[in-house]
Amino acid sequence: MSRRWFQALIAAALAAAVTFLALPVAGLLVDVPPGDLLARLDDPASVDALLLSLRTTAIALFVILAVGTPAAWLLATRAFPGRTLVTTLLELPLVLPPAVAGIALLAAFGPEGLVGPWLRELGIDVALTTTGVVAAQVFVASPFYVRQAQAAFAGLDPSLLEASRTLGASEARTLARVAIPVALPALTTGAILAWGRALGEFGATLIVAGSFRGVTETAPLAIFGSFGSDFPSALALSVVLLAVSAALLAAAKRLSGPGLVGDARR
């Protein structure tokens, strides 16, 4: 009897969770007929916002991969004083409220921030610019990739790396020719998750860069701006981001699925 009771309880919990999470998604799809969706997406402001989101997230993802990959390799293969502190700082944006992230970015890179005056001398402005959008996206999304990459590199078979070094390959060559190809599915999953997070970034971007069409108004900001004045357009743009997010999540699950199955079998 107790086993049946427990099975009924966990089934009810799953049903409640799925219902609660699925209803908002269903509401979006029901409220926007396909014809209205296509018509609303012809709106120049929506197109500009989508294009800006794609452009800035592509740049942000490039920065995350270029810096995050060697950083994750170092964390996975080295033990050094302060390593735990460094890891904590890299993961802090995961739990930092978006508004706090935006204020922190301004405090560091704004006109009166820690390095803002030096950046301005170099001709780099972060506040109220497209650069600020990219900075906010990199800040909030990078932990998703770095954590995944660090775990992937740490889980590599040491014999593969030792064999590469024994054959005379440098550490850089070992990383490029052995570690990255072997860990590529996990690295790709981390990149997809980071891109999805960057695509949905809102709070920090609004504080750092504001919302100016064609310059800093990304798709999430356009949705917020249309919410009060043109709700159907906000719904249509929301459906587009929903579709993109679902596709990214499906791709990440497809890439990570075999690894998860393998881990379970072991």
CYANA upper distance limits for C-alpha pairs under 8 A (distance plus 0.5 A):
  1 MET  CA      5 TRP  CA      6.69
  2 SER  CA      6 PHE  CA      6.67
  3 ARG  CA      7 GLN  CA      6.68
  4 ARG  CA      8 ALA  CA      6.61
  5 TRP  CA      9 LEU  CA      6.66
  6 PHE  CA     10 ILE  CA      6.78
  7 GLN  CA     11 ALA  CA      6.59
  8 ALA  CA     12 ALA  CA      6.57
  9 LEU  CA     13 ALA  CA      6.69
 10 ILE  CA     14 LEU  CA      6.65
 11 ALA  CA     15 ALA  CA      6.65
 12 ALA  CA     16 ALA  CA      6.56
 13 ALA  CA     17 ALA  CA      6.67
 14 LEU  CA     18 VAL  CA      6.60
 15 ALA  CA     19 THR  CA      6.50
 16 ALA  CA     20 PHE  CA      6.55
 17 ALA  CA     21 LEU  CA      6.67
 18 VAL  CA     22 ALA  CA      6.25
 19 THR  CA     23 LEU  CA      6.42
 20 PHE  CA     24 PRO  CA      8.09
 21 LEU  CA     25 VAL  CA      7.80
 22 ALA  CA     26 ALA  CA      6.60
 23 LEU  CA     27 GLY  CA      6.52
 24 PRO  CA     28 LEU  CA      6.87
 25 VAL  CA     29 LEU  CA      7.02
 26 ALA  CA     30 VAL  CA      6.56
 27 GLY  CA     31 ASP  CA      6.49
 28 LEU  CA     32 VAL  CA      6.95
 28 LEU  CA    235 LEU  CA      7.19
 28 LEU  CA    238 SER  CA      8.16
 28 LEU  CA    239 VAL  CA      7.03
 29 LEU  CA     33 PRO  CA      7.92
 29 LEU  CA    239 VAL  CA      7.44
 31 ASP  CA    235 LEU  CA      8.16
 32 VAL  CA     36 ASP  CA      6.82
 32 VAL  CA     37 LEU  CA      6.50
 32 VAL  CA    232 PRO  CA      7.88
 32 VAL  CA    235 LEU  CA      7.17
 32 VAL  CA    236 ALA  CA      6.91
 32 VAL  CA    239 VAL  CA      8.49
 33 PRO  CA     37 LEU  CA      6.66
 34 PRO  CA     38 LEU  CA      6.84
 35 GLY  CA     39 ALA  CA      6.76
 36 ASP  CA     40 ARG  CA      6.46
 36 ASP  CA    236 ALA  CA      8.22
 37 LEU  CA     41 LEU  CA      6.71
 37 LEU  CA    236 ALA  CA      5.62
 38 LEU  CA     42 ASP  CA      7.22
 39 ALA  CA     43 ASP  CA      8.05
 40 ARG  CA     46 SER  CA      8.49
 40 ARG  CA    232 PRO  CA      7.98
 40 ARG  CA    233 SER  CA      6.06
 40 ARG  CA    236 ALA  CA      6.86
 41 LEU  CA     46 SER  CA      6.69
 41 LEU  CA     47 VAL  CA      7.20
 41 LEU  CA    233 SER  CA      8.08
 41 LEU  CA    236 ALA  CA      7.41
 41 LEU  CA    237 LEU  CA      7.64
 42 ASP  CA     46 SER  CA      7.91
 42 ASP  CA     47 VAL  CA      7.44
 43 ASP  CA     47 VAL  CA      6.88
 44 PRO  CA     48 ASP  CA      6.55
 45 ALA  CA     49 ALA  CA      6.68
 45 ALA  CA    213 ARG  CA      7.55
 45 ALA  CA    222 ALA  CA      8.28
 46 SER  CA     50 LEU  CA      6.67
 46 SER  CA    219 ALA  CA      7.67
 46 SER  CA    222 ALA  CA      7.41
 46 SER  CA    233 SER  CA      8.39
 46 SER  CA    237 LEU  CA      7.50
 47 VAL  CA     51 LEU  CA      6.60
 48 ASP  CA     52 LEU  CA      6.55
 48 ASP  CA    213 ARG  CA      7.69
 48 ASP  CA    214 GLY  CA      6.27
 49 ALA  CA     53 SER  CA      6.63
 49 ALA  CA    213 ARG  CA      7.61
 49 ALA  CA    214 GLY  CA      7.23
 49 ALA  CA    217 GLU  CA      6.25
 49 ALA  CA    218 THR  CA      5.13
 49 ALA  CA    219 ALA  CA      5.23
 49 ALA  CA    222 ALA  CA      6.86
 50 LEU  CA     54 LEU  CA      6.73
 50 LEU  CA    218 THR  CA      6.99
 50 LEU  CA    219 ALA  CA      5.77
 51 LEU  CA     55 ARG  CA      6.61
 52 LEU  CA     56 THR  CA      6.48
 52 LEU  CA    214 GLY  CA      7.22
 52 LEU  CA    215 VAL  CA      8.04
 52 LEU  CA    216 THR  CA      8.10
 52 LEU  CA    217 GLU  CA      7.87
 52 LEU  CA    218 THR  CA      6.26
 52 LEU  CA    219 ALA  CA      8.24
 53 SER  CA     57 THR  CA      6.38
 53 SER  CA    199 LEU  CA      6.89
 53 SER  CA    218 THR  CA      5.45
 53 SER  CA    219 ALA  CA      6.55
 54 LEU  CA     58 ALA  CA      6.53
 54 LEU  CA    199 LEU  CA      8.12
 55 ARG  CA     59 ILE  CA      6.96
 56 THR  CA     60 ALA  CA      6.57
 56 THR  CA    130 THR  CA      8.09
 56 THR  CA    133 VAL  CA      7.51
 56 THR  CA    134 VAL  CA      6.06
 57 THR  CA     61 LEU  CA      6.41
 57 THR  CA    134 VAL  CA      7.42
 57 THR  CA    137 GLN  CA      7.49
 57 THR  CA    195 TRP  CA      6.99
 57 THR  CA    198 ALA  CA      6.45
 57 THR  CA    199 LEU  CA      6.67
 58 ALA  CA     62 PHE  CA      6.75
 58 ALA  CA    195 TRP  CA      8.34
 59 ILE  CA     63 VAL  CA      6.86
 59 ILE  CA    134 VAL  CA      7.50
 60 ALA  CA     64 ILE  CA      6.66
 60 ALA  CA    134 VAL  CA      6.00
 60 ALA  CA    135 ALA  CA      7.94
 60 ALA  CA    137 GLN  CA      6.74
 60 ALA  CA    138 VAL  CA      5.78
 60 ALA  CA    198 ALA  CA      8.12
 61 LEU  CA     65 LEU  CA      6.59
 61 LEU  CA    138 VAL  CA      7.79
 61 LEU  CA    191 ALA  CA      7.71
 61 LEU  CA    194 ALA  CA      7.75
 61 LEU  CA    195 TRP  CA      6.70
 62 PHE  CA     66 ALA  CA      6.52
 63 VAL  CA     67 VAL  CA      6.56
 63 VAL  CA     68 GLY  CA      8.35
 63 VAL  CA    138 VAL  CA      7.86
 64 ILE  CA     68 GLY  CA      5.70
 64 ILE  CA     69 THR  CA      8.27
 64 ILE  CA    138 VAL  CA      6.95
 64 ILE  CA    142 SER  CA      6.15
 64 ILE  CA    145 TYR  CA      7.94
 65 LEU  CA     69 THR  CA      6.06
 65 LEU  CA    145 TYR  CA      8.26
 65 LEU  CA    191 ALA  CA      7.94
 66 ALA  CA     70 PRO  CA      8.00
 67 VAL  CA     71 ALA  CA      6.81
 68 GLY  CA     72 ALA  CA      6.34
 68 GLY  CA    142 SER  CA      7.70
 68 GLY  CA    145 TYR  CA      7.58
 68 GLY  CA    146 VAL  CA      5.95
 68 GLY  CA    149 ALA  CA      8.45
 69 THR  CA     73 TRP  CA      6.72
 69 THR  CA    146 VAL  CA      7.47
 69 THR  CA    149 ALA  CA      7.18
 70 PRO  CA     74 LEU  CA      6.71
 71 ALA  CA     75 LEU  CA      6.84
 71 ALA  CA    146 VAL  CA      8.05
 72 ALA  CA     76 ALA  CA      6.54
 72 ALA  CA    146 VAL  CA      6.08
 72 ALA  CA    147 ARG  CA      7.87
 72 ALA  CA    149 ALA  CA      6.24
 72 ALA  CA    150 GLN  CA      4.99
 72 ALA  CA    153 PHE  CA      8.07
 73 TRP  CA     77 THR  CA      6.58
 73 TRP  CA    149 ALA  CA      8.03
 73 TRP  CA    150 GLN  CA      6.70
 73 TRP  CA    153 PHE  CA      6.76
 74 LEU  CA     78 ARG  CA      6.14
 75 LEU  CA     79 ALA  CA      7.91
 75 LEU  CA     83 ARG  CA      7.89
 75 LEU  CA     87 THR  CA      8.37
 75 LEU  CA    150 GLN  CA      7.04
 76 ALA  CA    150 GLN  CA      5.81
 76 ALA  CA    151 ALA  CA      7.65
 76 ALA  CA    153 PHE  CA      6.45
 76 ALA  CA    154 ALA  CA      5.42
 77 THR  CA    153 PHE  CA      8.29
 77 THR  CA    154 ALA  CA      7.35
 79 ALA  CA     83 ARG  CA      7.29
 82 GLY  CA     86 VAL  CA      6.70
 83 ARG  CA     87 THR  CA      6.65
 84 THR  CA     88 THR  CA      6.62
 85 LEU  CA     89 LEU  CA      6.72
 86 VAL  CA     90 LEU  CA      6.76
 87 THR  CA     91 GLU  CA      6.72
 88 THR  CA     92 LEU  CA      6.40
 89 LEU  CA     93 PRO  CA      8.47
 90 LEU  CA    143 PRO  CA      6.65
 90 LEU  CA    146 VAL  CA      8.46
 91 GLU  CA     95 VAL  CA      8.37
 91 GLU  CA    143 PRO  CA      5.77
 91 GLU  CA    147 ARG  CA      8.15
 92 LEU  CA     96 LEU  CA      6.68
 92 LEU  CA    143 PRO  CA      8.49
 93 PRO  CA     97 PRO  CA      8.44
 93 PRO  CA    101 ALA  CA      7.70
 93 PRO  CA    139 PHE  CA      7.32
 93 PRO  CA    140 VAL  CA      5.92
 93 PRO  CA    141 ALA  CA      8.46
 93 PRO  CA    143 PRO  CA      7.51
 94 LEU  CA    140 VAL  CA      7.33
 94 LEU  CA    143 PRO  CA      7.17
 94 LEU  CA    144 PHE  CA      8.41
 96 LEU  CA    100 VAL  CA      7.05
 96 LEU  CA    101 ALA  CA      6.83
 97 PRO  CA    101 ALA  CA      6.79
 98 PRO  CA    102 GLY  CA      6.76
 98 PRO  CA    202 PHE  CA      8.16
 98 PRO  CA    203 GLY  CA      5.37
 98 PRO  CA    204 ALA  CA      5.58
 99 ALA  CA    103 ILE  CA      6.78
 99 ALA  CA    203 GLY  CA      6.06
 99 ALA  CA    204 ALA  CA      6.09
 99 ALA  CA    207 ILE  CA      7.58
100 VAL  CA    104 ALA  CA      6.47
100 VAL  CA    204 ALA  CA      8.03
101 ALA  CA    105 LEU  CA      6.67
101 ALA  CA    136 ALA  CA      8.40
101 ALA  CA    139 PHE  CA      8.47
101 ALA  CA    140 VAL  CA      8.26
101 ALA  CA    204 ALA  CA      6.06
102 GLY  CA    106 LEU  CA      6.83
102 GLY  CA    136 ALA  CA      7.63
102 GLY  CA    203 GLY  CA      7.40
102 GLY  CA    204 ALA  CA      4.32
102 GLY  CA    205 THR  CA      7.13
102 GLY  CA    206 LEU  CA      8.16
102 GLY  CA    207 ILE  CA      5.77
102 GLY  CA    208 VAL  CA      6.02
103 ILE  CA    107 ALA  CA      6.59
103 ILE  CA    204 ALA  CA      7.98
103 ILE  CA    207 ILE  CA      7.36
103 ILE  CA    208 VAL  CA      7.78
104 ALA  CA    108 ALA  CA      6.74
105 LEU  CA    109 PHE  CA      6.28
105 LEU  CA    110 GLY  CA      7.57
105 LEU  CA    136 ALA  CA      7.89
105 LEU  CA    208 VAL  CA      7.41
106 LEU  CA    110 GLY  CA      4.77
106 LEU  CA    111 PRO  CA      8.33
106 LEU  CA    113 GLY  CA      6.77
106 LEU  CA    127 ALA  CA      7.55
106 LEU  CA    208 VAL  CA      6.56
107 ALA  CA    112 GLU  CA      7.72
107 ALA  CA    113 GLY  CA      4.98
107 ALA  CA    114 LEU  CA      6.96
108 ALA  CA    113 GLY  CA      5.04
108 ALA  CA    114 LEU  CA      5.18
108 ALA  CA    115 VAL  CA      6.48
108 ALA  CA    116 GLY  CA      7.19
109 PHE  CA    113 GLY  CA      5.64
109 PHE  CA    114 LEU  CA      6.91
109 PHE  CA    115 VAL  CA      6.07
109 PHE  CA    116 GLY  CA      4.97
109 PHE  CA    119 LEU  CA      8.12
109 PHE  CA    126 VAL  CA      6.87
109 PHE  CA    127 ALA  CA      8.18
110 GLY  CA    114 LEU  CA      8.33
110 GLY  CA    115 VAL  CA      8.26
110 GLY  CA    116 GLY  CA      5.50
110 GLY  CA    125 ASP  CA      8.23
110 GLY  CA    126 VAL  CA      6.70
110 GLY  CA    127 ALA  CA      6.10
111 PRO  CA    116 GLY  CA      5.27
111 PRO  CA    117 PRO  CA      6.46
111 PRO  CA    120 ARG  CA      7.94
111 PRO  CA    125 ASP  CA      8.18
111 PRO  CA    126 VAL  CA      8.48
111 PRO  CA    127 ALA  CA      7.72
112 GLU  CA    116 GLY  CA      6.30
112 GLU  CA    117 PRO  CA      7.11
113 GLY  CA    117 PRO  CA      7.73
115 VAL  CA    119 LEU  CA      6.75
116 GLY  CA    120 ARG  CA      6.68
116 GLY  CA    125 ASP  CA      8.32
117 PRO  CA    121 GLU  CA      6.88
118 TRP  CA    122 LEU  CA      7.06
119 LEU  CA    123 GLY  CA      6.90
119 LEU  CA    124 ILE  CA      5.58
119 LEU  CA    125 ASP  CA      7.25
120 ARG  CA    124 ILE  CA      5.54
120 ARG  CA    125 ASP  CA      6.31
125 ASP  CA    129 THR  CA      7.25
125 ASP  CA    131 THR  CA      7.58
125 ASP  CA    132 GLY  CA      8.18
126 VAL  CA    130 THR  CA      8.06
126 VAL  CA    131 THR  CA      5.86
126 VAL  CA    132 GLY  CA      4.84
126 VAL  CA    135 ALA  CA      8.19
126 VAL  CA    208 VAL  CA      8.00
126 VAL  CA    209 ALA  CA      7.87
127 ALA  CA    131 THR  CA      8.40
127 ALA  CA    132 GLY  CA      6.10
127 ALA  CA    208 VAL  CA      5.87
127 ALA  CA    209 ALA  CA      5.73
128 LEU  CA    132 GLY  CA      6.96
128 LEU  CA    208 VAL  CA      6.77
128 LEU  CA    209 ALA  CA      4.19
128 LEU  CA    210 GLY  CA      6.05
128 LEU  CA    216 THR  CA      7.62
129 THR  CA    133 VAL  CA      7.31
129 THR  CA    209 ALA  CA      6.00
129 THR  CA    215 VAL  CA      6.99
129 THR  CA    216 THR  CA      6.67
130 THR  CA    134 VAL  CA      6.99
130 THR  CA    209 ALA  CA      7.61
130 THR  CA    215 VAL  CA      6.08
130 THR  CA    216 THR  CA      5.78
131 THR  CA    135 ALA  CA      6.64
132 GLY  CA    136 ALA  CA      6.63
132 GLY  CA    205 THR  CA      7.64
132 GLY  CA    208 VAL  CA      6.51
132 GLY  CA    209 ALA  CA      5.82
133 VAL  CA    137 GLN  CA      6.77
133 VAL  CA    205 THR  CA      5.95
133 VAL  CA    208 VAL  CA      7.82
133 VAL  CA    209 ALA  CA      6.41
133 VAL  CA    216 THR  CA      6.76
134 VAL  CA    138 VAL  CA      6.59
135 ALA  CA    139 PHE  CA      6.59
136 ALA  CA    140 VAL  CA      6.83
136 ALA  CA    201 GLU  CA      8.25
136 ALA  CA    204 ALA  CA      6.34
136 ALA  CA    205 THR  CA      6.02
136 ALA  CA    208 VAL  CA      7.86
137 GLN  CA    141 ALA  CA      6.35
137 GLN  CA    197 ARG  CA      8.32
137 GLN  CA    198 ALA  CA      5.27
137 GLN  CA    199 LEU  CA      8.26
137 GLN  CA    201 GLU  CA      6.81
137 GLN  CA    205 THR  CA      7.96
138 VAL  CA    142 SER  CA      5.99
138 VAL  CA    198 ALA  CA      7.56
140 VAL  CA    197 ARG  CA      7.87
140 VAL  CA    198 ALA  CA      7.52
140 VAL  CA    201 GLU  CA      8.07
141 ALA  CA    145 TYR  CA      7.87
141 ALA  CA    194 ALA  CA      5.30
141 ALA  CA    195 TRP  CA      7.55
141 ALA  CA    197 ARG  CA      5.94
141 ALA  CA    198 ALA  CA      5.92
142 SER  CA    146 VAL  CA      6.66
142 SER  CA    194 ALA  CA      6.69
143 PRO  CA    147 ARG  CA      6.28
143 PRO  CA    194 ALA  CA      8.13
144 PHE  CA    148 GLN  CA      6.96
144 PHE  CA    190 GLY  CA      6.46
144 PHE  CA    191 ALA  CA      8.14
144 PHE  CA    193 LEU  CA      6.73
144 PHE  CA    194 ALA  CA      5.69
145 TYR  CA    149 ALA  CA      6.47
145 TYR  CA    187 LEU  CA      7.75
145 TYR  CA    190 GLY  CA      4.78
145 TYR  CA    191 ALA  CA      5.96
145 TYR  CA    193 LEU  CA      7.58
145 TYR  CA    194 ALA  CA      6.15
146 VAL  CA    150 GLN  CA      6.42
146 VAL  CA    190 GLY  CA      8.02
147 ARG  CA    151 ALA  CA      6.74
147 ARG  CA    190 GLY  CA      8.36
148 GLN  CA    152 ALA  CA      6.62
148 GLN  CA    186 ALA  CA      7.20
148 GLN  CA    187 LEU  CA      7.09
148 GLN  CA    189 THR  CA      8.27
148 GLN  CA    190 GLY  CA      5.79
149 ALA  CA    153 PHE  CA      6.62
149 ALA  CA    183 ALA  CA      8.48
149 ALA  CA    186 ALA  CA      7.39
149 ALA  CA    187 LEU  CA      5.92
149 ALA  CA    190 GLY  CA      7.26
150 GLN  CA    154 ALA  CA      6.55
151 ALA  CA    155 GLY  CA      6.62
152 ALA  CA    156 LEU  CA      7.14
152 ALA  CA    183 ALA  CA      6.29
152 ALA  CA    186 ALA  CA      6.61
152 ALA  CA    187 LEU  CA      7.65
153 PHE  CA    179 ALA  CA      7.32
153 PHE  CA    183 ALA  CA      7.16
156 LEU  CA    160 LEU  CA      8.28
156 LEU  CA    179 ALA  CA      7.85
156 LEU  CA    182 VAL  CA      8.26
156 LEU  CA    183 ALA  CA      7.91
157 ASP  CA    161 LEU  CA      7.69
158 PRO  CA    162 GLU  CA      6.60
159 SER  CA    163 ALA  CA      6.41
160 LEU  CA    164 SER  CA      6.86
160 LEU  CA    178 VAL  CA      8.04
161 LEU  CA    165 ARG  CA      6.84
161 LEU  CA    174 THR  CA      7.21
161 LEU  CA    178 VAL  CA      7.63
161 LEU  CA    179 ALA  CA      7.84
162 GLU  CA    166 THR  CA      6.46
163 ALA  CA    167 LEU  CA      6.71
164 SER  CA    168 GLY  CA      7.25
164 SER  CA    169 ALA  CA      6.17
164 SER  CA    174 THR  CA      6.61
164 SER  CA    178 VAL  CA      8.06
165 ARG  CA    169 ALA  CA      5.45
165 ARG  CA    170 SER  CA      6.90
165 ARG  CA    171 GLU  CA      7.62
165 ARG  CA    174 THR  CA      7.51
169 ALA  CA    173 ARG  CA      6.33
169 ALA  CA    174 THR  CA      6.57
170 SER  CA    174 THR  CA      6.58
171 GLU  CA    175 LEU  CA      6.62
172 ALA  CA    176 ALA  CA      6.72
173 ARG  CA    177 ARG  CA      6.19
173 ARG  CA    178 VAL  CA      8.21
174 THR  CA    178 VAL  CA      5.68
174 THR  CA    179 ALA  CA      6.82
175 LEU  CA    179 ALA  CA      5.21
175 LEU  CA    180 ILE  CA      6.40
176 ALA  CA    180 ILE  CA      6.14
176 ALA  CA    181 PRO  CA      7.94
177 ARG  CA    181 PRO  CA      6.98
178 VAL  CA    182 VAL  CA      6.66
179 ALA  CA    183 ALA  CA      6.51
180 ILE  CA    184 LEU  CA      6.02
180 ILE  CA    187 LEU  CA      8.34
183 ALA  CA    187 LEU  CA      6.61
184 LEU  CA    188 THR  CA      6.38
185 PRO  CA    189 THR  CA      6.73
185 PRO  CA    255 LEU  CA      6.19
185 PRO  CA    256 SER  CA      7.34
186 ALA  CA    190 GLY  CA      6.78
186 ALA  CA    255 LEU  CA      7.63
186 ALA  CA    256 SER  CA      6.89
187 LEU  CA    191 ALA  CA      6.68
188 THR  CA    192 ILE  CA      6.65
188 THR  CA    252 ALA  CA      8.16
188 THR  CA    255 LEU  CA      8.15
189 THR  CA    193 LEU  CA      6.76
189 THR  CA    251 ALA  CA      8.17
189 THR  CA    252 ALA  CA      5.27
189 THR  CA    253 LYS  CA      8.24
189 THR  CA    255 LEU  CA      6.79
189 THR  CA    256 SER  CA      7.14
190 GLY  CA    194 ALA  CA      6.60
190 GLY  CA    252 ALA  CA      8.33
191 ALA  CA    195 TRP  CA      6.55
192 ILE  CA    196 GLY  CA      6.63
192 ILE  CA    248 LEU  CA      6.66
192 ILE  CA    249 LEU  CA      8.22
192 ILE  CA    251 ALA  CA      8.23
192 ILE  CA    252 ALA  CA      6.81
193 LEU  CA    197 ARG  CA      6.72
193 LEU  CA    248 LEU  CA      7.80
193 LEU  CA    249 LEU  CA      7.86
193 LEU  CA    252 ALA  CA      7.61
194 ALA  CA    198 ALA  CA      6.64
195 TRP  CA    199 LEU  CA      6.53
196 GLY  CA    200 GLY  CA      6.90
196 GLY  CA    245 SER  CA      6.70
196 GLY  CA    248 LEU  CA      7.17
197 ARG  CA    201 GLU  CA      6.71
200 GLY  CA    220 PRO  CA      6.76
200 GLY  CA    241 LEU  CA      8.46
201 GLU  CA    205 THR  CA      7.25
201 GLU  CA    220 PRO  CA      7.56
202 PHE  CA    206 LEU  CA      6.61
202 PHE  CA    220 PRO  CA      6.38
202 PHE  CA    221 LEU  CA      6.82
203 GLY  CA    207 ILE  CA      7.02
204 ALA  CA    208 VAL  CA      6.57
205 THR  CA    209 ALA  CA      5.97
205 THR  CA    210 GLY  CA      7.23
206 LEU  CA    210 GLY  CA      5.00
206 LEU  CA    211 SER  CA      6.76
206 LEU  CA    221 LEU  CA      7.80
209 ALA  CA    216 THR  CA      6.54
210 GLY  CA    216 THR  CA      6.96
210 GLY  CA    217 GLU  CA      7.96
211 SER  CA    215 VAL  CA      8.26
211 SER  CA    216 THR  CA      5.74
211 SER  CA    217 GLU  CA      4.99
211 SER  CA    218 THR  CA      8.21
211 SER  CA    221 LEU  CA      7.02
211 SER  CA    222 ALA  CA      8.46
212 PHE  CA    216 THR  CA      5.57
212 PHE  CA    217 GLU  CA      5.55
213 ARG  CA    217 GLU  CA      5.48
217 GLU  CA    221 LEU  CA      6.01
217 GLU  CA    222 ALA  CA      6.51
218 THR  CA    222 ALA  CA      6.61
219 ALA  CA    223 ILE  CA      6.71
219 ALA  CA    237 LEU  CA      7.71
219 ALA  CA    241 LEU  CA      8.47
220 PRO  CA    224 PHE  CA      6.87
221 LEU  CA    225 GLY  CA      6.60
222 ALA  CA    226 SER  CA      6.56
222 ALA  CA    234 ALA  CA      7.93
223 ILE  CA    227 PHE  CA      6.52
223 ILE  CA    233 SER  CA      8.10
223 ILE  CA    234 ALA  CA      5.09
223 ILE  CA    235 LEU  CA      8.14
223 ILE  CA    237 LEU  CA      7.04
223 ILE  CA    238 SER  CA      7.37
224 PHE  CA    228 GLY  CA      8.40
224 PHE  CA    234 ALA  CA      7.78
225 GLY  CA    229 SER  CA      8.13
226 SER  CA    230 ASP  CA      5.39
226 SER  CA    231 PHE  CA      6.45
226 SER  CA    233 SER  CA      7.05
226 SER  CA    234 ALA  CA      5.82
227 PHE  CA    231 PHE  CA      5.36
227 PHE  CA    234 ALA  CA      6.11
230 ASP  CA    234 ALA  CA      7.07
231 PHE  CA    235 LEU  CA      6.69
232 PRO  CA    236 ALA  CA      6.64
233 SER  CA    237 LEU  CA      6.67
234 ALA  CA    238 SER  CA      6.53
235 LEU  CA    239 VAL  CA      6.75
236 ALA  CA    240 VAL  CA      7.05
237 LEU  CA    241 LEU  CA      6.93
238 SER  CA    242 LEU  CA      6.52
239 VAL  CA    243 ALA  CA      6.63
240 VAL  CA    244 VAL  CA      6.78
241 LEU  CA    245 SER  CA      6.43
242 LEU  CA    246 ALA  CA      6.56
243 ALA  CA    247 ALA  CA      6.67
244 VAL  CA    248 LEU  CA      6.69
245 SER  CA    249 LEU  CA      6.62
246 ALA  CA    250 ALA  CA      6.57
247 ALA  CA    251 ALA  CA      6.66
248 LEU  CA    252 ALA  CA      6.67
249 LEU  CA    253 LYS  CA      6.63
250 ALA  CA    254 ARG  CA      6.59
251 ALA  CA    255 LEU  CA      6.76
252 ALA  CA    256 SER  CA      6.62
253 LYS  CA    257 GLY  CA      5.99
254 ARG  CA    258 PRO  CA      8.14
255 LEU  CA    259 GLY  CA      8.44
256 SER  CA    260 LEU  CA      6.74
257 GLY  CA    261 VAL  CA      6.70
258 PRO  CA    262 GLY  CA      6.59
259 GLY  CA    263 ASP  CA      6.67
260 LEU  CA    264 ALA  CA      6.72
261 VAL  CA    265 ARG  CA      6.80
262 GLY  CA    266 ARG  CA      6.88
